[in-house]
Amino acid sequence: MSPEDDFEPRVAVGDVTVDARDVAMLRAIDCEGSMHAAAETLGRSYPHLQRRVVELEDAAGTLTTRVRGGRGGGGTALTERGRALVRRFERLHVELGGAAAVTESVIPGTVVERSGELATVDTPAGEITARVPPDAETVDVLVRSDAVVVMRCDVDAGRTQTSMRNRLSGTVEAIDAGEQIAQVGVAVADDVTIDAVVTAESRERLALAVGRDVVVAFKSTAARGVEPSV
């Protein structure tokens, strides 16, 4: 057995270690809308699941919140901090798994506004905020595939409030799937495709398939503008 065969990513949060079992629990809570339903789905004891959530929140802060709906008139969803923890774990899984190459998407555009080191760039896919060199007017915005998050149009894009300022709607046009992770190409405009690296769990949870409408999101600091080469 190779070291990769025995590999399982873990994230340290204070004195607590978050592993794949914890992440599956958080995903199930958010998907099912309650801790009780998540425990049933995962085949776990509700008291044990609830106790583990408390342990994680003692170390990482508030990961869950009460919401209306769900069983008994109320339910539970992940906070943005909780979703960020899940994404952090998935990033680690991708980076250390090494099953997919990190690519860089290129989005042409024109600078229309500046605020310090950041600029608003008008592109065929819409406006993008990126780090742009001083005095640059026409740029290519570069975004690494491991900095892009893929979200469902009907839930994540409208429900969550994140620090990811750039959100572009598009359609999945290609999926290069490995055993654990996949490279997903999302067409956001004519001749403009943004690549993202996702885990197998995320691909299944989002039901990603060619032709599916999604939203891709990335931080302003993850996008950098460069002057096009002549």
N, C-alpha and C positions, 0 to 999 in steps of 0.2 A: 504494500500500500504506500502510495506517495504521500508527502506532507499535505498536498492539496486535497487528497481524498478525505483526510481527517480534519479539514479546516472548517471552523465555524466562527464567524465574526462575532465579536462582543464589543459593547460600548461601555466605558466606565463613566458613571455619573456619581460623583462624590464617592461614597463607600459602597455603592450598589453597582453591580454589573448587569447590564441589559443584554439579553441574548435573544436568539430567534424565537424562543417560546414566549418571551415577554412581548416581542413585536407582534407575533401572531395574535396574542391576547388583545393588544391595543387595536389592531385592525378589526378584530371581531367585534369589539365594543362599538367602534365607530360604524361598522357595517350593520350590525344587528340593532343598534339603538338602545341597548341596555346591557348591564352586566349580567343579569340573569340569563338573557338570551345568548349572550356570548359564552357563558359557562356551559349552557346546553349544547351549543354548536360545537364547542371544543371538547366536550365530554369531560369537563372539569368540575370540581366542587365549587359552588358559588362562594362559600366563606373563604376558601383558599384563594380564589381569584380576586375577591375584594381585598383580602389582606395583602396580596402582592401589589395591587394598585396603590394601596396606602404606602407600602414600602417604597415604591418608585416615586410617588409624589413627595414623600418626605425628603428624598434626595434631589429630585429634579424640578420640583415645583408643581403647580396645578396642571395635570395632564388631561383631566376629564371635567365635564360640566353637566349639570342637570338641564334637560331640555323638555319641552312639552311634547306630548305624543308618546309612543311606545306603550308597553304593557302597563296597565293600571293608571293611565293618564299621564305618565311621566317616563322619561328615559334618560340615557346617558350618551354623550358624544365626546369626541376628543376636542380639546382646545387646540389652538394653533401651536402651543408649546408641545402638546402631545404629537401632533402631526409632524412637527419639526424633528422630534426624536425618532420617529419612524423613518423619515427621510434620511436622517443622519446615519441610521443603521444601514439603510439600503445603499447609500453612497459607499460606506465602508465595505459592504458586501461586493459591490461592483469593483472598487479600486483594488481590493486584495484578491478577489477572485481571478481577475485578469483574463476573463473569457471573451471580452470584447474590446476592440481597440477604441481609444478615445479619438474622435474626429472633431473637426472645427467647421461649423457652418459659416457661410459667407452671405451677408445681406447688404446689398448696395443701398446707399441713401445719401441724402443731402442734409447738412446741419441747418436747423431752422431756429434754434434757441440755445443759449448757453447759461449755465449756472455753476461757476467755478470750474472744477475739472470735468463735470458732467455736461452732456449736451443732449438735446432732443434731436433725433435724426428721423427725417421723413423717409420711409421706405415703402416699397410696393405692398408690404404686409401691414402697414400702419406705422405709427410713431413708436420709436424705441429710444429709451434713455441709456446712454453708454458713456464710457470714458473716451474722450476724443482729444487728440493733440491740439494745442493752441493754433488758431488761424486756419485749421483744416475746414474745408467747406464741403467737398465731395469725399465720402469715405466708404469703405467696406467695413461693416460691423461684423466682428468675429465672435462666435460663441462656442465654447467647448461643449461637447455632447454630455459630459458628466456634470455640467452645471445647469442642465435643462430638466425641468420637472414636467411630466405629462399628467394632465388632470381631465376628468370628465367635464363636459360642457354643462350638463344638467345639474350637477351637484357642486363640485369643487369650485368652479369658476365663480359661481354666484354666492356660495355660502361662506367660503373662507376669506379671512382677511390676513394677508401675508406681507412680508417685506419684499416680495418679488414684484417689483414695479412693472416689469414688462410681461404682458400677457397677450398672446396672439392666438386667434382661432385658426384651425386648419383641419386637414383630413389626413389620416394615416395612409401613406402611399407605399410603404415598404416596411417589412419586418425581417430582420436577420437574427433568428433565434438560436441561441445556444442552449445548453442544458440548464444553466442557472440564470443567465442574463441575456438580454436581447438589445440589438441596435434598432431603433425605430425612426423612420424618416417621416416627418410630418410636412406636407405641402401647405404653406401659409399664404402663398400667392403664386401667380404664374412664374415658373422658373425659379422659385425660391423655396428651398426645403430646409427645415431645421431638424438636425439629428439629436436624438436623446438616447441615453443608456438607461434601461430599466431592468429590474430584477424579474425573475419568472413569477414571483408572487404578485408583483405590481401588474405585470402583464395580464395575469389571470383576473385579478381584482377589478381592473379597468376594462376587462373584456376587449383588449386591443386586437384589432383585425384591420386588414386593408379596407379602406372605405369608411372607417369609423370617424366621426367628427370628434375632435378633442381640442383642448387648450394647452399650449405650451407656455411655460413661465420660467423666467430667469431674472436674477438680480441685475441692477444697473452696473454694479461693480464686476459682474461676470461677463459683461459685454464691452468689448474695446473696439474703437474705431481706428482704422489705419487708412492712410491715403492710398488709393488704388495705384498699383504699379503700372507704369506706362508700357 
